[in-house]
Amino acid sequence: MRTAIMLLALIFMSVIALTIFFLAIKEHRSLYAHYAESDLDALSDNMANELLPLLSRERQFFQLKTYLLKLDPYENTQGAAIFDKDWRLLETYIGYQQQHLKQHQQIDFTGWSLRQPGLHREDGHLIAVKAIGDPNWVLGYLVIVRDFSSPLEQSTHSLTWQVLPAATLSILLLMLAFSALGNHWLTPLARLSTMAKTVQKTQDYNVRLPVSGSFEVESLTRDINDMLSAIRQEHELNKQHVVLLEQRRETMEYLANYDHLTGLVNRQFFRKQLETLLKSQTTSQPAIAIMYADLDGFKLVNDSLGHEVGDSLLLNAAKRLKNMLGDSGLVSRHGGDEFLILVQQYENEQELKSIAARIIDALTQKFAIDSWEIRVSASIGIALALPDQDANTIIRNADVAMYEAKHSGKAQYSFFNAEMMVEHQRRIEVANAIDSAIANGELFVVYQPKHLCDGSIVGAEALLRWQSPQLGFVSPGEFIPIAEQSGKVSQLTQWIINRVCADIEDALLPLGFHHPIAINLSAADLKKYHMLGSIKGAVQKYSIDAGQLEFEVTEHSYLDDFDTTNRFLSDIADMGYSIALDDFGTGYSSLSYLNRIPIDTLKIDKQFVDHIGQSQQDDALVLTIIEMGKRLGMQLCAEGVESKAQLDFLAASGCQFIQGYYFSKPMPLNDLCERLWAAKRSAP
């Protein structure tokens, strides 16, 4: 009876709950549709009103393009278009969801046929068509297409998961109440069941009770008869427990020896295997070689597409390595995007070269992950096992050789030799000497003047140099990358900030030089918020005005972590310092971010300046950068100007500032002061 009552109650409560739930879903979808239409109607009305002055102007192309970028925050917007009064297409906008589709799958506004003003639903989209201007004097039309069906389904799904737990909990609570009442009503019969369970505990399994009575009595009878089955089941359960314990032991052993992501052996297992082979190696056994493979460009994939795509890339790369090598080599994931390969069955170095080349070729082929086609390459270091070498030494040698291959241009392989260890040791010595260089005053600053086109100096860029008593002159091209890799570049940045502020106070201000001095910031600096405190402290210590400092960032360092660095530089701009974007166009430029960052000066890289006058295409590229900077309200500075022809071209094109050997090379502070003093005396 208890079961029947509870089953019936459950059915009735479930029917009522489901009825209320589906009515709520229906009402929710109706309210959501009304909200979506109202929101799009208001948005399109506002945009149509704001577009009125833009369509009244001549040459409004750039303003229309920029204005449509206001739709970026509306993630469900599929696209938008602006037409003139005769429905000729002026400008289009493709939303984020549409950008990942092929061109023929994207919304096509060129033959737009829905021209009736108002709100429309069509093929799961919500479309707003608005006239721009007074109904009697229409200047054009605005069309916005928004995804309607997907957000509606997502909202319905979200509501479902919000309501179901509460409804389920309510049903469970009611069932508990019915269960309590049932136990109270059926206590006499429950006692009989208790007796049967007591017999089961005494292990007197010869007792048999005939199945009789109704409901609870039947249940208790079955309980007693099931006791005999429990004995047989106990043995089966014990066997299952033994199997489970064995599986757990195998799982723990797997986790201790294999990488959980790729399924390859991990570094500990690989090192043990290598040590075992080295200890048992004899002259009659095949020689042992270690290949250290690192994926080129993996960090960019991980940062730009996310860790899930990065993990899938590592998994696919591991499969390619394992399938290609088969039983001829042991493949291990050493960590991150690095793989170790043990090759034992090879005849000579030529065969190792062939294996390395095939690995590079396999990993260079494109990876199809989700909707992405990803291409990376691999750099491989190869080390041969020599007598009396341990596993750590061989792996380290392969690592050093891999670094040399990567330094040589990536997608290459390199065999370890003693000279590489000298270079490796040099890098270690440079990294270890950076702290003492700062403490012992081995660093100094030279200044690259910034000129107007007439040659007058209107600023300078501070460049760091290092003269070491032990290492000699260390090129910035050598020690700055090492400082970035060792995490010490921010110490150098803090040092040069203080040095430049001191030079401004001691030497430049007394000469009446109030133009900004530029200081370069690395990608690591932009991620360390305490750098703002260092800048504020130096400025206050030396009483420097904000207008006397400028901070330069490269395009690569800015895009390495856009959100973090954008916040950092926004704070810099709020403090009154100017910001210059260096190396623009040499990386993976995107025009979409230029209007989102606080850039005052756009620097034209030397590689563009070098090609001025060589072809119309090269000149057009420089002119495009200059014109774009002007339209965005930025100042332009050209780097690496070395000839009068380059200077004349840039001056005629509207570039305001010049840096390069044509006017002056980087110079010590004293030479800069002498030049400024000479210019001051010769001024009328």
C-alpha positions as MATLAB code, in Angstrom:
seq = 'MRTAIMLLALIFMSVIALTIFFLAIKEHRSLYAHYAESDLDALSDNMANELLPLLSRERQFFQLKTYLLKLDPYENTQGAAIFDKDWRLLETYIGYQQQHLKQHQQIDFTGWSLRQPGLHREDGHLIAVKAIGDPNWVLGYLVIVRDFSSPLEQSTHSLTWQVLPAATLSILLLMLAFSALGNHWLTPLARLSTMAKTVQKTQDYNVRLPVSGSFEVESLTRDINDMLSAIRQEHELNKQHVVLLEQRRETMEYLANYDHLTGLVNRQFFRKQLETLLKSQTTSQPAIAIMYADLDGFKLVNDSLGHEVGDSLLLNAAKRLKNMLGDSGLVSRHGGDEFLILVQQYENEQELKSIAARIIDALTQKFAIDSWEIRVSASIGIALALPDQDANTIIRNADVAMYEAKHSGKAQYSFFNAEMMVEHQRRIEVANAIDSAIANGELFVVYQPKHLCDGSIVGAEALLRWQSPQLGFVSPGEFIPIAEQSGKVSQLTQWIINRVCADIEDALLPLGFHHPIAINLSAADLKKYHMLGSIKGAVQKYSIDAGQLEFEVTEHSYLDDFDTTNRFLSDIADMGYSIALDDFGTGYSSLSYLNRIPIDTLKIDKQFVDHIGQSQQDDALVLTIIEMGKRLGMQLCAEGVESKAQLDFLAASGCQFIQGYYFSKPMPLNDLCERLWAAKRSAP';
ca = [
       0.000    0.000    0.000;
       2.794    2.363    0.872;
       4.343    1.843   -2.544;
       1.004    2.293   -4.342;
       0.177    5.464   -2.409;
       3.593    6.971   -2.982;
       3.529    6.018   -6.685;
       0.111    7.599   -7.167;
       1.168   10.760   -5.292;
       4.330   10.951   -7.361;
       2.333   10.692  -10.603;
      -0.111   13.448   -9.601;
       2.608   15.777   -8.326;
       4.728   15.183  -11.417;
       1.789   15.942  -13.744;
       0.980   19.171  -11.878;
       4.633   20.232  -11.757;
       5.157   19.535  -15.464;
       1.994   21.440  -16.386;
       3.117   24.508  -14.410;
       6.608   24.161  -15.818;
       5.502   24.120  -19.460;
       3.153   27.068  -18.878;
       6.051   29.001  -17.328;
       8.282   28.138  -20.286;
       5.627   29.334  -22.726;
       5.188   32.635  -20.865;
       8.936   33.090  -20.593;
       9.419   32.648  -24.343;
       6.682   35.177  -24.995;
       8.231   37.730  -22.626;
      11.679   37.123  -24.061;
      10.443   37.674  -27.610;
       8.795   40.951  -26.552;
      11.969   42.072  -24.783;
      14.207   41.180  -27.745;
      11.981   43.109  -30.146;
      11.820   46.145  -27.840;
      15.590   46.107  -27.328;
      16.356   45.872  -31.050;
      13.738   48.495  -31.857;
      15.285   50.946  -29.369;
      18.837   50.189  -30.527;
      18.009   50.625  -34.211;
      16.082   53.864  -33.520;
      19.023   55.337  -31.608;
      21.540   54.300  -34.250;
      19.359   55.642  -37.067;
      19.131   59.019  -35.289;
      22.901   59.100  -34.669;
      23.644   58.174  -38.297;
      21.696   61.225  -39.586;
      24.598   63.723  -39.223;
      27.089   61.164  -40.628;
      25.079   60.640  -43.833;
      24.809   64.400  -44.252;
      28.569   64.688  -44.678;
      30.807   64.049  -47.633;
      33.424   61.256  -47.527;
      31.831   59.589  -44.542;
      33.229   56.082  -45.292;
      35.633   55.866  -42.353;
      33.086   57.317  -39.897;
      30.407   54.800  -40.978;
      32.850   51.909  -40.593;
      33.899   53.101  -37.147;
      30.295   53.751  -36.092;
      29.162   50.238  -36.988;
      31.881   48.846  -34.699;
      29.623   50.010  -31.842;
      27.710   46.786  -32.476;
      30.686   44.679  -31.240;
      29.353   44.430  -27.641;
      26.025   42.998  -28.899;
      27.139   39.378  -29.276;
      23.901   38.190  -30.900;
      24.154   40.723  -33.736;
      24.786   38.779  -36.955;
      25.354   41.800  -39.144;
      24.258   45.277  -40.114;
      24.245   47.477  -43.179;
      23.756   51.123  -44.088;
      22.070   51.980  -47.392;
      21.494   55.329  -49.028;
      17.991   56.566  -49.803;
      17.955   54.566  -53.085;
      18.931   51.374  -51.234;
      22.509   51.404  -52.491;
      24.822   49.683  -50.026;
      27.164   52.128  -48.241;
      28.741   50.058  -45.463;
      28.324   46.655  -43.827;
      29.187   45.092  -40.504;
      29.692   41.378  -39.932;
      29.153   40.173  -36.357;
      31.524   37.910  -34.436;
      29.434   34.774  -35.008;
      29.367   35.386  -38.775;
      33.137   36.077  -39.013;
      33.963   32.410  -38.462;
      31.720   31.293  -41.337;
      32.776   30.976  -44.942;
      31.952   33.960  -47.118;
      29.064   32.251  -48.935;
      27.493   31.383  -45.563;
      27.572   34.964  -44.252;
      24.691   37.402  -44.522;
      24.707   39.005  -47.967;
      23.513   42.625  -47.944;
      24.335   43.274  -51.594;
      20.941   42.071  -52.814;
      18.892   42.976  -49.766;
      15.199   42.577  -50.502;
      13.488   43.208  -47.147;
      12.957   46.972  -47.331;
       9.784   47.507  -45.354;
      10.643   49.623  -42.256;
       9.879   47.969  -38.941;
      10.717   44.735  -37.110;
      10.580   41.368  -38.891;
      11.197   37.727  -37.987;
      12.704   35.604  -40.669;
      14.608   32.256  -40.585;
      15.314   32.484  -36.855;
      16.532   36.104  -37.131;
      15.079   39.337  -35.818;
      15.529   42.077  -38.420;
      15.151   45.801  -37.870;
      14.754   48.077  -40.903;
      14.884   51.784  -39.998;
      14.730   54.898  -42.142;
      17.458   57.466  -41.426;
      16.074   60.978  -41.352;
      12.638   62.534  -41.449;
       9.946   60.434  -43.174;
       9.616   63.239  -45.726;
      13.355   63.540  -46.215;
      14.970   60.092  -45.938;
      18.761   60.060  -46.244;
      19.171   56.302  -46.057;
      18.254   53.106  -44.276;
      19.772   51.077  -41.453;
      19.341   47.298  -41.347;
      20.340   45.264  -38.271;
      20.098   41.459  -38.255;
      20.138   39.778  -34.850;
      20.117   36.086  -33.974;
      16.718   35.411  -32.369;
      16.288   31.647  -32.161;
      19.640   30.720  -30.540;
      19.428   33.199  -27.602;
      15.767   32.226  -27.105;
      16.694   28.553  -26.872;
      19.610   29.368  -24.555;
      17.337   31.450  -22.316;
      14.732   28.655  -22.260;
      17.448   26.115  -21.426;
      18.730   28.346  -18.606;
      15.220   28.762  -17.169;
      14.694   25.013  -17.357;
      17.795   24.325  -15.280;
      16.787   26.979  -12.789;
      13.250   25.640  -12.294;
      13.865   21.877  -12.411;
      15.971   21.624   -9.201;
      13.329   23.518   -7.172;
      10.487   21.433   -8.628;
      12.376   18.192   -8.024;
      13.184   19.202   -4.446;
       9.504   20.012   -3.806;
       8.410   16.613   -5.085;
      11.041   14.875   -2.940;
       9.915   16.751    0.169;
       6.299   15.761   -0.453;
       7.348   12.171   -1.010;
       9.195   12.197    2.309;
       6.036   13.445    4.002;
       3.971   10.643    2.432;
       6.613    8.125    3.428;
       6.506    9.256    7.065;
       2.713    8.894    7.152;
       2.868    5.490    5.481;
       5.381    4.217    8.025;
       3.074    5.346   10.799;
       0.038    3.585    9.311;
       1.824    0.350    8.547;
       3.851   -0.130   11.729;
       2.413   -3.574   12.590;
       3.421   -5.041    9.303;
       6.810   -3.343    9.544;
       7.503   -5.252   12.758;
       7.142   -8.490   10.865;
       9.755   -7.268    8.410;
      12.040   -6.405   11.327;
      11.776   -9.935   12.605;
      12.686  -11.352    9.245;
      15.788   -9.127    9.098;
      16.775  -10.300   12.584;
      16.741  -13.877   11.339;
      18.935  -12.788    8.483;
      21.443  -11.377   10.964;
      21.538  -14.670   12.912;
      22.503  -16.433    9.678;
      19.818  -19.078   10.068;
      19.159  -19.279    6.364;
      17.031  -22.466    6.457;
      13.954  -20.488    7.429;
      11.393  -20.139    4.680;
       8.252  -18.086    4.842;
       5.430  -18.634    2.360;
       4.531  -15.636    0.276;
       1.170  -14.527    1.594;
      -0.722  -11.462    2.706;
      -0.928   -8.250    0.769;
       1.411   -5.370   -0.002;
       3.698   -5.012    3.074;
       3.338   -8.665    4.097;
       4.401   -9.746    0.614;
       7.285   -7.374    0.802;
       8.509   -8.773    4.087;
       8.184  -12.342    2.829;
      10.315  -11.531   -0.171;
      12.843   -9.848    2.134;
      13.270  -13.037    4.140;
      13.580  -15.244    1.078;
      16.077  -12.818   -0.421;
      18.431  -13.431    2.508;
      19.615  -16.669    0.948;
      20.350  -14.826   -2.254;
      22.386  -12.343   -0.221;
      24.855  -15.090    0.722;
      25.455  -15.998   -2.900;
      25.722  -12.342   -3.831;
      28.305  -11.748   -1.111;
      30.833  -13.946   -2.857;
      30.206  -12.154   -6.144;
      30.606   -8.799   -4.466;
      33.924   -9.880   -2.972;
      35.199  -10.847   -6.406;
      34.044   -7.493   -7.785;
      35.884   -5.707   -4.997;
      39.070   -7.557   -5.875;
      38.703   -6.543   -9.540;
      38.010   -2.945   -8.536;
      41.098   -2.835   -6.325;
      43.179   -4.199   -9.191;
      41.790   -1.577  -11.542;
      42.578    1.163   -9.047;
      46.120   -0.147   -8.689;
      46.523   -0.078  -12.476;
      45.067    3.440  -12.579;
      47.521    4.690   -9.960;
      50.364    3.030  -11.830;
      49.198    4.656  -15.066;
      48.983    8.105  -13.480;
      52.491    7.670  -12.093;
      53.999    6.797  -15.484;
      51.812    8.394  -18.168;
      50.722   11.884  -19.121;
      46.996   12.288  -18.451;
      46.401   14.497  -21.522;
      48.285   12.794  -24.346;
      48.577    9.233  -23.008;
      52.339    9.308  -23.643;
      54.801    8.251  -20.975;
      55.728   11.119  -18.665;
      59.177   12.522  -17.952;
      59.750   10.348  -14.853;
      59.023    7.104  -16.693;
      61.073    8.237  -19.705;
      64.070    9.089  -17.505;
      63.879    5.709  -15.734;
      63.749    3.870  -19.051;
      66.701    5.854  -20.354;
      68.725    5.205  -17.181;
      67.967    1.480  -17.443;
      69.137    1.402  -21.064;
      72.294    3.362  -20.247;
      73.220    1.016  -17.395;
      72.713   -2.090  -19.502;
      74.232   -0.670  -22.689;
      77.134   -2.575  -24.215;
      79.207   -2.007  -27.337;
      77.187   -4.658  -29.182;
      73.869   -2.920  -28.515;
      72.407   -0.227  -30.798;
      73.409    3.330  -29.984;
      70.948    5.579  -28.137;
      69.855    9.032  -29.288;
      67.497   11.524  -27.663;
      65.415   14.011  -29.650;
      64.012   17.041  -27.846;
      61.073   18.469  -29.868;
      59.390   21.798  -29.097;
      56.325   23.140  -30.947;
      56.974   26.543  -32.547;
      54.044   28.932  -32.149;
      52.167   26.896  -29.530;
      52.008   29.789  -27.046;
      50.277   31.988  -29.635;
      47.678   29.255  -30.257;
      47.131   28.789  -26.525;
      46.796   32.540  -25.856;
      44.648   33.404  -28.857;
      42.370   30.330  -29.174;
      42.246   29.143  -25.574;
      43.655   26.264  -23.524;
      41.076   23.742  -24.754;
      42.259   24.197  -28.346;
      45.856   24.114  -27.089;
      45.238   20.808  -25.301;
      43.643   19.354  -28.440;
      46.669   20.477  -30.450;
      49.032   18.709  -28.012;
      46.899   15.547  -28.132;
      46.923   15.495  -31.947;
      50.663   16.205  -32.077;
      51.284   13.300  -29.677;
      49.212   10.963  -31.884;
      51.198   11.970  -34.963;
      54.491   11.322  -33.183;
      53.368    7.947  -31.862;
      51.910    6.836  -35.204;
      54.982    7.929  -37.129;
      57.568    6.308  -34.852;
      55.615    3.172  -33.984;
      57.796    0.703  -32.071;
      61.063    2.264  -33.240;
      61.103    4.937  -30.524;
      59.732    5.858  -27.123;
      57.801    9.160  -27.116;
      57.282   11.166  -23.923;
      55.616   14.445  -23.112;
      58.328   16.301  -21.240;
      56.029   19.171  -20.246;
      54.048   21.985  -21.888;
      54.607   21.740  -25.645;
      57.858   19.750  -25.374;
      58.308   16.092  -26.315;
      61.196   13.680  -25.766;
      61.873   10.869  -28.229;
      64.213    7.963  -27.514;
      65.582    6.379  -30.682;
      67.588    3.174  -30.328;
      67.309    1.281  -33.571;
      69.217    3.450  -36.032;
      72.268    2.838  -38.191;
      73.942    6.253  -38.395;
      73.428   10.007  -38.036;
      71.949   10.209  -41.518;
      69.077    8.019  -40.376;
      68.571   10.290  -37.358;
      68.428   13.285  -39.711;
      65.788   11.488  -41.758;
      63.703   10.736  -38.649;
      63.972   14.349  -37.444;
      62.991   15.687  -40.865;
      59.942   13.395  -40.977;
      58.905   14.530  -37.492;
      59.168   18.186  -38.495;
      57.197   17.498  -41.673;
      54.480   15.623  -39.740;
      54.070   18.374  -37.147;
      54.110   21.107  -39.794;
      51.009   19.701  -41.506;
      47.864   21.598  -40.535;
      45.768   20.471  -37.565;
      41.971   20.573  -37.906;
      40.654   21.315  -34.406;
      36.997   22.234  -33.986;
      36.438   24.918  -36.627;
      40.110   25.968  -36.722;
      42.851   25.055  -39.132;
      46.051   25.447  -37.125;
      49.611   25.328  -38.377;
      52.639   25.072  -36.132;
      56.133   23.771  -36.684;
      58.697   21.988  -34.541;
      62.306   22.604  -33.580;
      64.289   19.485  -32.672;
      67.534   19.039  -30.764;
      69.383   15.719  -31.096;
      71.888   14.357  -28.574;
      73.771   11.062  -28.867;
      74.359    9.031  -25.697;
      78.094    8.941  -24.980;
      79.847    6.599  -22.530;
      79.581    7.518  -18.842;
      76.759   10.014  -19.456;
      73.669    9.973  -17.259;
      70.083   10.531  -18.391;
      69.906   14.133  -17.157;
      73.024   15.108  -19.103;
      71.773   13.625  -22.373;
      68.347   15.287  -22.014;
      70.028   18.612  -21.187;
      72.267   18.320  -24.265;
      69.221   17.654  -26.462;
      67.518   20.685  -24.908;
      70.529   22.895  -25.699;
      70.553   21.616  -29.294;
      66.817   22.302  -29.591;
      67.354   25.904  -28.463;
      70.026   26.272  -31.151;
      67.622   24.908  -33.799;
      64.918   27.341  -32.670;
      67.432   30.209  -32.693;
      68.453   29.268  -36.240;
      64.996   29.899  -37.623;
      62.655   27.223  -36.229;
      61.255   24.195  -38.087;
      64.798   22.803  -38.071;
      66.842   20.153  -36.284;
      70.283   20.450  -34.788;
      72.803   17.967  -33.348;
      74.407   18.788  -30.018;
      78.087   19.707  -30.003;
      80.468   21.179  -27.450;
      80.262   24.672  -28.966;
      76.562   24.811  -28.171;
      77.333   24.254  -24.521;
      79.652   27.250  -24.665;
      76.784   29.377  -26.039;
      74.413   27.872  -23.466;
      76.885   28.723  -20.724;
      77.166   32.226  -22.145;
      73.408   32.687  -21.849;
      73.529   31.461  -18.253;
      76.414   33.834  -17.468;
      74.569   36.778  -19.003;
      71.393   35.961  -17.078;
      73.301   35.595  -13.797;
      75.270   38.823  -14.379;
      72.224   41.074  -14.883;
      71.703   41.640  -11.150;
      75.359   42.538  -10.582;
      75.329   44.783  -13.659;
      72.534   46.820  -12.083;
      74.223   46.875   -8.687;
      77.730   47.703   -9.997;
      76.762   50.481  -12.420;
      77.687   48.591  -15.591;
      74.561   49.768  -17.415;
      74.315   53.096  -19.199;
      71.832   54.914  -21.427;
      72.273   56.386  -24.906;
      69.698   58.639  -26.518;
      68.370   58.445  -30.069;
      67.119   61.993  -30.843;
      63.705   62.536  -32.371;
      63.671   65.344  -34.981;
      61.230   67.445  -36.883;
      61.664   67.317  -40.624;
      63.761   70.510  -40.464;
      66.264   68.767  -38.185;
      65.368   70.381  -34.856;
      65.338   67.992  -31.878;
      61.928   67.596  -30.235;
      62.509   64.491  -28.120;
      64.606   61.356  -27.774;
      64.361   57.628  -27.161;
      66.322   56.126  -24.253;
      68.229   52.967  -25.214;
      69.905   50.629  -22.709;
      73.548   49.542  -23.108;
      75.779   47.224  -21.032;
      79.556   47.239  -20.696;
      80.639   44.354  -18.463;
      84.191   43.982  -17.076;
      83.914   40.191  -17.408;
      81.685   39.745  -20.474;
      82.734   42.839  -22.444;
      80.144   44.837  -24.368;
      76.895   42.879  -24.295;
      74.558   43.756  -27.139;
      70.961   44.628  -26.226;
      69.903   42.107  -28.866;
      71.579   39.476  -26.669;
      70.847   40.448  -23.076;
      67.281   41.786  -23.418;
      65.813   38.478  -24.752;
      67.745   36.645  -22.024;
      66.373   39.048  -19.411;
      62.835   38.432  -20.697;
      63.276   34.654  -20.549;
      64.792   34.771  -17.042;
      62.152   37.171  -15.676;
      64.608   40.036  -15.055;
      63.563   42.475  -17.748;
      61.369   44.472  -15.341;
      64.424   45.138  -13.161;
      66.134   46.685  -16.207;
      63.021   48.728  -16.965;
      62.904   50.099  -13.419;
      66.590   50.991  -13.632;
      66.274   52.875  -16.934;
      63.166   54.754  -15.721;
      65.107   56.091  -12.731;
      68.197   56.822  -14.857;
      66.200   58.782  -17.459;
      64.350   60.782  -14.797;
      67.682   61.671  -13.173;
      69.135   62.743  -16.554;
      66.101   64.920  -17.238;
      66.413   66.654  -13.869;
      70.222   67.018  -13.901;
      70.989   67.785  -17.539;
      68.030   68.329  -19.850;
      65.809   70.649  -17.795;
      68.690   73.095  -17.078;
      69.068   73.402  -20.879;
      65.375   74.272  -21.193;
      64.634   70.961  -22.957;
      61.046   70.042  -22.074;
      60.333   67.534  -24.852;
      59.443   63.921  -23.942;
      62.008   61.163  -23.529;
      60.680   57.764  -24.663;
      61.239   54.584  -22.606;
      60.509   51.117  -23.986;
      58.274   48.709  -22.033;
      58.385   44.953  -22.595;
      55.449   42.538  -22.622;
      56.444   41.408  -19.102;
      56.333   45.022  -17.838;
      52.788   45.471  -19.101;
      51.609   42.497  -17.027;
      53.131   43.752  -13.761;
      50.875   46.320  -12.223;
      53.485   47.351   -9.644;
      55.396   48.948  -12.532;
      52.928   51.855  -12.241;
      54.165   52.416   -8.709;
      57.785   52.409   -9.898;
      56.972   55.042  -12.515;
      55.124   57.237  -10.007;
      57.952   56.887   -7.486;
      60.656   57.923   -9.979;
      58.643   60.881  -11.265;
      57.990   62.167   -7.740;
      61.598   61.608   -6.659;
      63.036   63.678   -9.521;
      60.121   66.143   -9.861;
      59.430   65.254  -13.487;
      56.316   66.472  -15.278;
      54.199   63.851  -17.040;
      54.768   65.544  -20.411;
      58.507   64.845  -20.216;
      58.101   61.057  -20.458;
      56.736   58.843  -23.213;
      56.372   55.060  -23.094;
      56.850   52.881  -26.169;
      55.314   49.424  -26.581;
      55.640   47.065  -29.498;
      52.636   45.667  -31.296;
      53.607   42.108  -30.270;
      53.929   42.927  -26.561;
      50.586   44.760  -26.626;
      48.656   41.920  -28.247;
      50.326   39.248  -26.091;
      47.663   39.913  -23.398;
      45.375   42.608  -24.791;
      43.014   43.102  -21.832;
      45.718   43.283  -19.158;
      48.007   45.591  -21.105;
      45.116   47.787  -22.194;
      44.211   48.404  -18.555;
      47.855   49.108  -17.732;
      48.334   51.624  -20.545;
      44.965   53.253  -19.881;
      46.211   54.000  -16.370;
      49.463   55.348  -17.860;
      47.462   57.623  -20.166;
      45.273   58.797  -17.274;
      48.443   59.856  -15.449;
      49.261   62.160  -18.362;
      52.045   60.228  -20.101;
      52.032   59.826  -23.877;
      52.205   56.354  -25.448;
      53.789   55.297  -28.731;
      53.107   52.057  -30.635;
      56.333   50.687  -32.129;
      56.817   48.095  -34.920;
      53.263   48.633  -36.174;
      52.446   46.348  -39.099;
      55.374   43.957  -38.573;
      53.344   41.406  -36.596;
      49.734   40.274  -36.763;
      48.153   43.708  -36.970;
      44.444   44.185  -36.594;
      42.831   47.529  -37.338;
      40.010   46.661  -34.954;
      42.110   47.308  -31.866;
      43.606   50.663  -32.846;
      40.545   52.638  -31.757;
      40.428   50.733  -28.451;
      43.890   51.585  -27.136;
      45.258   54.924  -25.856;
      47.947   55.471  -28.477;
      49.317   59.002  -29.103;
      52.093   58.217  -31.604;
      52.286   55.571  -34.324;
      55.875   54.653  -35.238;
      56.601   53.567  -38.806;
      59.057   50.666  -38.636;
      62.433   50.850  -40.353;
      61.620   47.948  -42.666;
      58.913   50.101  -44.316;
      61.146   53.189  -44.464;
      63.965   51.185  -46.114;
      61.719   50.414  -49.118;
      60.625   53.991  -49.791;
      61.183   54.820  -53.451;
      61.710   51.216  -54.529;
      58.192   50.688  -55.867;
      54.779   52.313  -55.943;
      53.439   49.525  -53.736;
      56.057   50.183  -51.042;
      55.341   53.910  -51.101;
      51.608   53.286  -50.978;
      52.029   51.142  -47.875;
      53.843   53.935  -46.007;
      51.276   56.493  -47.195;
      48.468   54.238  -45.954;
      50.007   54.017  -42.467;
      50.470   57.791  -42.350;
      46.939   58.525  -43.548;
      45.456   56.023  -41.098;
      47.399   57.572  -38.209;
      46.177   61.036  -39.169;
      42.565   59.943  -39.331;
      42.857   58.341  -35.910;
      44.297   61.545  -34.488;
      47.775   60.074  -33.899;
      51.183   61.619  -34.462;
      53.536   59.837  -36.872;
      57.222   59.051  -36.283;
      59.399   57.291  -38.866;
      62.312   55.137  -37.697;
      65.532   54.338  -39.531;
      65.590   57.359  -41.869;
      69.001   57.340  -43.519;
      68.684   59.349  -46.749;
      67.396   62.714  -47.903;
      65.055   61.007  -50.370;
      63.377   59.166  -47.508;
      63.175   62.375  -45.469;
      61.652   64.368  -48.335;
      59.053   61.665  -49.012;
      58.016   61.441  -45.358;
      57.893   65.219  -44.933;
      55.754   65.633  -48.033;
      53.431   62.871  -46.817;
      52.778   64.542  -43.473;
      54.986   62.504  -41.110;
      55.814   64.841  -38.204;
      58.812   63.184  -36.512;
      61.993   61.539  -37.778;
      64.478   59.162  -36.167;
      67.497   57.727  -37.912;
      71.138   58.055  -38.880;
      70.353   60.796  -41.408;
      70.188   63.248  -38.528;
      71.978   61.431  -35.696;
      72.911   58.086  -34.203;
      72.194   57.105  -30.578;
      74.541   59.145  -28.389;
      75.599   59.520  -24.763;
      73.876   62.137  -22.634;
      76.839   64.557  -22.839;
      76.789   64.530  -26.643;
      73.052   65.124  -26.660;
      73.449   68.068  -24.274;
      76.205   69.560  -26.441;
      73.998   69.337  -29.511;
      71.075   70.905  -27.653;
      73.318   73.691  -26.338;
      74.692   74.356  -29.820;
      71.163   74.512  -31.245;
      70.106   76.889  -28.464;
      73.021   79.270  -29.115;
      72.404   79.302  -32.869;
      68.695   79.967  -32.476;
      67.665   83.549  -33.434;
];
